[in-house]
Amino acid sequence: MVSAFFTVVFTLCELVEHFAFPDWETSEELSATLFAITYGTSGVTWSIALVLAAVGYLVWIHRAAKNTFALGFGTVGTTPGTAVWCWFIPFVNLFKPYHVVGRIYRASDPDQMLSNDLVARWPKVLSVWWGAWVISSIIGNISIRLSLKDDPALTTTGMWLDVVDMPFTLVAAGTAIAIIWSIEARQQHLAERAAPTSVGGSPQHFFPHSNAALGE
């Protein structure tokens, strides 16, 4: 969510630069200086947030895939390591991660409807998430390549591509959160159902996130 938010902020800064401060790098006005600080801060914050979001998501998907093995509720047709690396393989990353996430979700089926299983309420959320992510990634890559060109016209085109990319980025972020919550809810329910009962008769909570639960 933070990454998506600062994507919007950075894109808005690009629009302000284009229409209000095209010469902010050479201007000595206070407004230009304040804009330069805002622009630079948003860019750095966006970069940091993007890295942290990517690392956090990959750690989560590795654990979610591992949980399906540790809890014995099915497999995802691939190893937890492959569930991570498939994001970095050209062309494969256009379809494999979508199948991996779908398999993790289906393998975590609790055989009952959960109130916080958002995917069960709206099954198309998986397709919407992946479609928005792929479109956003393609537009983003084109925009970055154009921004590296020493051509004002291409830079402006890249800016407008960032504007077009904004809604896809927000949709991808929102649906990704919904999918994460749904898988978390399913695996948590399965873990609690599989938890052993203590001597006193009360269930011992078994959290799929913990290393102990995974036998690590």
C-alpha beads as a LAMMPS data file, in Angstrom:
LAMMPS data file: protein, C-alpha beads

216 atoms
215 bonds

1 atom types
1 bond types

-500.0 500.0 xlo xhi
-500.0 500.0 ylo yhi
-500.0 500.0 zlo zhi

Masses

1 110.0

Atoms # bond

1 1 1 0.000 0.000 0.000
2 1 1 2.859 2.373 0.824
3 1 1 4.530 1.599 -2.486
4 1 1 1.294 2.244 -4.402
5 1 1 0.702 5.478 -2.480
6 1 1 4.114 6.888 -3.274
7 1 1 3.763 5.779 -6.879
8 1 1 0.797 8.124 -7.070
9 1 1 2.692 10.903 -5.246
10 1 1 5.695 10.558 -7.550
11 1 1 3.475 10.625 -10.640
12 1 1 1.697 13.739 -9.376
13 1 1 5.104 15.356 -8.855
14 1 1 5.923 14.576 -12.481
15 1 1 2.748 16.373 -13.567
16 1 1 3.540 19.388 -11.367
17 1 1 7.051 19.473 -12.795
18 1 1 5.722 19.409 -16.338
19 1 1 3.089 22.104 -15.904
20 1 1 4.414 24.326 -13.082
21 1 1 8.162 23.834 -12.566
22 1 1 9.777 22.772 -15.836
23 1 1 12.954 24.650 -14.844
24 1 1 13.033 23.736 -11.157
25 1 1 16.610 22.431 -11.401
26 1 1 17.965 25.889 -12.267
27 1 1 15.396 28.093 -10.540
28 1 1 16.335 29.849 -7.282
29 1 1 12.748 30.529 -6.205
30 1 1 11.591 29.152 -2.873
31 1 1 8.647 27.343 -4.457
32 1 1 10.995 25.541 -6.850
33 1 1 13.243 24.548 -3.950
34 1 1 10.312 23.179 -1.964
35 1 1 9.155 21.274 -5.018
36 1 1 12.648 19.843 -5.510
37 1 1 12.650 18.579 -1.915
38 1 1 9.189 17.039 -2.304
39 1 1 10.052 15.486 -5.659
40 1 1 13.324 14.018 -4.436
41 1 1 11.832 12.726 -1.189
42 1 1 8.897 11.062 -2.946
43 1 1 11.235 9.401 -5.432
44 1 1 13.546 8.018 -2.736
45 1 1 10.651 6.927 -0.520
46 1 1 8.945 5.223 -3.446
47 1 1 12.134 3.313 -4.291
48 1 1 12.609 2.145 -0.690
49 1 1 8.943 1.192 -0.331
50 1 1 9.045 -0.734 -3.603
51 1 1 12.067 -2.784 -2.504
52 1 1 10.582 -3.513 0.925
53 1 1 7.226 -4.463 -0.631
54 1 1 8.899 -6.832 -3.100
55 1 1 11.057 -8.491 -0.437
56 1 1 8.151 -8.773 1.999
57 1 1 5.846 -10.271 -0.609
58 1 1 8.410 -12.830 -1.762
59 1 1 9.124 -13.873 1.831
60 1 1 5.383 -14.271 2.385
61 1 1 4.768 -16.319 -0.771
62 1 1 7.692 -18.619 0.100
63 1 1 6.191 -19.204 3.551
64 1 1 2.659 -19.625 2.195
65 1 1 3.868 -22.271 -0.279
66 1 1 5.863 -23.982 2.458
67 1 1 2.820 -24.050 4.730
68 1 1 0.888 -26.201 2.263
69 1 1 3.588 -28.860 2.642
70 1 1 4.135 -28.447 6.401
71 1 1 0.458 -28.651 7.241
72 1 1 -0.149 -31.519 4.825
73 1 1 -3.090 -29.859 3.106
74 1 1 -1.869 -30.323 -0.425
75 1 1 0.888 -28.984 -2.636
76 1 1 1.139 -26.135 -5.101
77 1 1 2.762 -28.172 -7.870
78 1 1 6.114 -26.509 -7.261
79 1 1 8.683 -25.935 -4.525
80 1 1 8.608 -22.835 -2.288
81 1 1 11.866 -21.752 -3.890
82 1 1 10.410 -21.945 -7.386
83 1 1 7.393 -19.960 -6.161
84 1 1 9.872 -17.122 -5.570
85 1 1 12.254 -17.505 -8.491
86 1 1 9.518 -17.696 -11.108
87 1 1 9.023 -13.952 -10.594
88 1 1 12.508 -13.268 -11.987
89 1 1 12.528 -15.492 -15.089
90 1 1 11.698 -13.518 -18.268
91 1 1 8.450 -14.544 -19.995
92 1 1 7.849 -17.213 -17.340
93 1 1 7.021 -14.380 -14.929
94 1 1 4.111 -13.430 -17.190
95 1 1 2.074 -16.491 -16.188
96 1 1 3.834 -18.771 -13.660
97 1 1 3.370 -16.582 -10.527
98 1 1 -0.361 -16.350 -11.256
99 1 1 -0.642 -20.149 -11.362
100 1 1 1.474 -20.510 -8.204
101 1 1 -0.694 -18.115 -6.195
102 1 1 -3.853 -19.784 -7.486
103 1 1 -2.562 -23.203 -6.481
104 1 1 -1.579 -21.977 -3.009
105 1 1 -5.088 -20.606 -2.561
106 1 1 -6.780 -23.803 -3.746
107 1 1 -4.424 -26.054 -1.766
108 1 1 -5.389 -24.133 1.375
109 1 1 -9.088 -24.968 0.951
110 1 1 -10.715 -25.233 4.417
111 1 1 -13.849 -26.921 2.982
112 1 1 -16.038 -24.171 4.375
113 1 1 -16.804 -20.521 3.738
114 1 1 -14.770 -18.061 5.813
115 1 1 -15.998 -14.536 6.424
116 1 1 -12.566 -13.054 5.650
117 1 1 -11.949 -15.131 2.516
118 1 1 -12.357 -12.305 0.000
119 1 1 -11.374 -14.432 -2.991
120 1 1 -14.205 -16.875 -2.283
121 1 1 -16.660 -13.982 -2.417
122 1 1 -15.224 -12.616 -5.640
123 1 1 -13.351 -15.395 -7.532
124 1 1 -12.359 -13.030 -10.354
125 1 1 -10.088 -11.107 -7.987
126 1 1 -7.186 -13.400 -8.953
127 1 1 -7.586 -12.635 -12.663
128 1 1 -8.086 -8.919 -12.026
129 1 1 -4.976 -8.826 -9.831
130 1 1 -2.786 -10.535 -12.388
131 1 1 -4.128 -8.571 -15.347
132 1 1 -3.554 -5.269 -13.530
133 1 1 -0.087 -6.361 -12.430
134 1 1 1.049 -7.407 -15.914
135 1 1 -0.305 -4.236 -17.539
136 1 1 1.259 -2.068 -14.833
137 1 1 4.616 -3.838 -15.181
138 1 1 4.694 -3.435 -18.962
139 1 1 3.726 0.240 -18.829
140 1 1 6.195 0.874 -16.011
141 1 1 9.078 -0.745 -17.905
142 1 1 8.354 1.285 -21.019
143 1 1 8.138 4.475 -18.943
144 1 1 11.496 3.823 -17.271
145 1 1 13.188 3.163 -20.603
146 1 1 11.786 6.398 -22.035
147 1 1 12.865 8.414 -19.008
148 1 1 16.463 7.279 -19.533
149 1 1 16.488 8.781 -23.011
150 1 1 17.955 12.264 -23.366
151 1 1 14.884 13.481 -25.210
152 1 1 12.291 15.829 -23.632
153 1 1 9.525 14.481 -25.886
154 1 1 10.183 10.891 -24.798
155 1 1 10.398 11.965 -21.157
156 1 1 6.991 13.608 -21.465
157 1 1 5.585 10.460 -23.038
158 1 1 6.971 8.467 -20.115
159 1 1 5.247 10.850 -17.701
160 1 1 1.865 10.305 -19.369
161 1 1 2.454 6.565 -19.290
162 1 1 2.965 6.866 -15.522
163 1 1 -0.390 8.626 -15.301
164 1 1 -2.047 5.806 -17.254
165 1 1 -0.294 3.290 -15.020
166 1 1 -1.629 4.756 -11.758
167 1 1 -5.049 3.046 -11.688
168 1 1 -3.542 -0.311 -12.665
169 1 1 -0.990 0.011 -9.865
170 1 1 -3.701 0.771 -7.309
171 1 1 -5.908 -2.103 -8.505
172 1 1 -2.958 -4.521 -8.436
173 1 1 -2.068 -3.427 -4.895
174 1 1 -5.633 -3.653 -3.590
175 1 1 -6.365 -7.063 -5.079
176 1 1 -2.976 -8.412 -3.943
177 1 1 -3.887 -7.457 -0.380
178 1 1 -7.253 -9.192 -0.737
179 1 1 -5.553 -12.371 -1.978
180 1 1 -2.991 -12.324 0.832
181 1 1 -5.736 -11.906 3.442
182 1 1 -7.717 -14.766 1.897
183 1 1 -4.795 -17.201 1.856
184 1 1 -3.817 -16.153 5.381
185 1 1 -7.375 -16.783 6.586
186 1 1 -7.519 -20.216 4.948
187 1 1 -4.142 -21.369 6.245
188 1 1 -4.838 -20.017 9.720
189 1 1 -8.131 -21.919 9.838
190 1 1 -6.474 -25.132 8.666
191 1 1 -3.665 -24.718 11.176
192 1 1 -6.068 -24.207 14.064
193 1 1 -8.150 -27.186 12.962
194 1 1 -5.041 -29.373 12.834
195 1 1 -3.682 -28.148 16.161
196 1 1 -3.277 -30.813 18.856
197 1 1 -5.411 -30.548 21.985
198 1 1 -3.668 -29.851 25.264
199 1 1 -4.120 -31.948 28.394
200 1 1 -6.669 -29.473 29.698
201 1 1 -8.796 -29.947 26.615
202 1 1 -8.262 -26.539 25.072
203 1 1 -6.754 -26.358 21.595
204 1 1 -3.131 -25.332 21.233
205 1 1 -3.073 -22.610 18.610
206 1 1 -0.877 -23.459 15.678
207 1 1 0.181 -20.500 13.588
208 1 1 1.416 -21.238 10.054
209 1 1 3.772 -18.257 10.208
210 1 1 5.910 -19.592 13.043
211 1 1 9.161 -21.441 12.456
212 1 1 8.235 -23.951 15.137
213 1 1 5.038 -24.826 13.318
214 1 1 7.035 -25.560 10.189
215 1 1 9.516 -27.748 12.037
216 1 1 12.349 -25.303 11.399

Bonds

1 1 1 2
2 1 2 3
3 1 3 4
4 1 4 5
5 1 5 6
6 1 6 7
7 1 7 8
8 1 8 9
9 1 9 10
10 1 10 11
11 1 11 12
12 1 12 13
13 1 13 14
14 1 14 15
15 1 15 16
16 1 16 17
17 1 17 18
18 1 18 19
19 1 19 20
20 1 20 21
21 1 21 22
22 1 22 23
23 1 23 24
24 1 24 25
25 1 25 26
26 1 26 27
27 1 27 28
28 1 28 29
29 1 29 30
30 1 30 31
31 1 31 32
32 1 32 33
33 1 33 34
34 1 34 35
35 1 35 36
36 1 36 37
37 1 37 38
38 1 38 39
39 1 39 40
40 1 40 41
41 1 41 42
42 1 42 43
43 1 43 44
44 1 44 45
45 1 45 46
46 1 46 47
47 1 47 48
48 1 48 49
49 1 49 50
50 1 50 51
51 1 51 52
52 1 52 53
53 1 53 54
54 1 54 55
55 1 55 56
56 1 56 57
57 1 57 58
58 1 58 59
59 1 59 60
60 1 60 61
61 1 61 62
62 1 62 63
63 1 63 64
64 1 64 65
65 1 65 66
66 1 66 67
67 1 67 68
68 1 68 69
69 1 69 70
70 1 70 71
71 1 71 72
72 1 72 73
73 1 73 74
74 1 74 75
75 1 75 76
76 1 76 77
77 1 77 78
78 1 78 79
79 1 79 80
80 1 80 81
81 1 81 82
82 1 82 83
83 1 83 84
84 1 84 85
85 1 85 86
86 1 86 87
87 1 87 88
88 1 88 89
89 1 89 90
90 1 90 91
91 1 91 92
92 1 92 93
93 1 93 94
94 1 94 95
95 1 95 96
96 1 96 97
97 1 97 98
98 1 98 99
99 1 99 100
100 1 100 101
101 1 101 102
102 1 102 103
103 1 103 104
104 1 104 105
105 1 105 106
106 1 106 107
107 1 107 108
108 1 108 109
109 1 109 110
110 1 110 111
111 1 111 112
112 1 112 113
113 1 113 114
114 1 114 115
115 1 115 116
116 1 116 117
117 1 117 118
118 1 118 119
119 1 119 120
120 1 120 121
121 1 121 122
122 1 122 123
123 1 123 124
124 1 124 125
125 1 125 126
126 1 126 127
127 1 127 128
128 1 128 129
129 1 129 130
130 1 130 131
131 1 131 132
132 1 132 133
133 1 133 134
134 1 134 135
135 1 135 136
136 1 136 137
137 1 137 138
138 1 138 139
139 1 139 140
140 1 140 141
141 1 141 142
142 1 142 143
143 1 143 144
144 1 144 145
145 1 145 146
146 1 146 147
147 1 147 148
148 1 148 149
149 1 149 150
150 1 150 151
151 1 151 152
152 1 152 153
153 1 153 154
154 1 154 155
155 1 155 156
156 1 156 157
157 1 157 158
158 1 158 159
159 1 159 160
160 1 160 161
161 1 161 162
162 1 162 163
163 1 163 164
164 1 164 165
165 1 165 166
166 1 166 167
167 1 167 168
168 1 168 169
169 1 169 170
170 1 170 171
171 1 171 172
172 1 172 173
173 1 173 174
174 1 174 175
175 1 175 176
176 1 176 177
177 1 177 178
178 1 178 179
179 1 179 180
180 1 180 181
181 1 181 182
182 1 182 183
183 1 183 184
184 1 184 185
185 1 185 186
186 1 186 187
187 1 187 188
188 1 188 189
189 1 189 190
190 1 190 191
191 1 191 192
192 1 192 193
193 1 193 194
194 1 194 195
195 1 195 196
196 1 196 197
197 1 197 198
198 1 198 199
199 1 199 200
200 1 200 201
201 1 201 202
202 1 202 203
203 1 203 204
204 1 204 205
205 1 205 206
206 1 206 207
207 1 207 208
208 1 208 209
209 1 209 210
210 1 210 211
211 1 211 212
212 1 212 213
213 1 213 214
214 1 214 215
215 1 215 216
